[in-house]
């Protein structure tokens, strides 16, 4: 059962990974007005802001997985 849940979660994450570079309409409009260089900087800033919560979630998931593996 655990393997099936992990497989399903991995599949869902892979499907959703295509929208990682997507932006809200306001950010998209702003990036279009800024030009190529600043737009890439805006995208990188958005990804950097998303990195910390994702790292925390990943760490907690790893700890949960490791504690369940030992039990």
C-alpha angles and dihedrals in degrees: 000000000000092000091052092050091048091048091050092048091049091050093050092049091050092051092048094046091083091070095054093100092046119114136199116264093256093053091046092052092047092048091051091054094048098056133232103307100045090041090059089049090052091051091049091049092052091050092048091052090051093048098074098054091043091051091050091049090048092050092049091047091051092050090048091049092048094048091050091047092055094048 
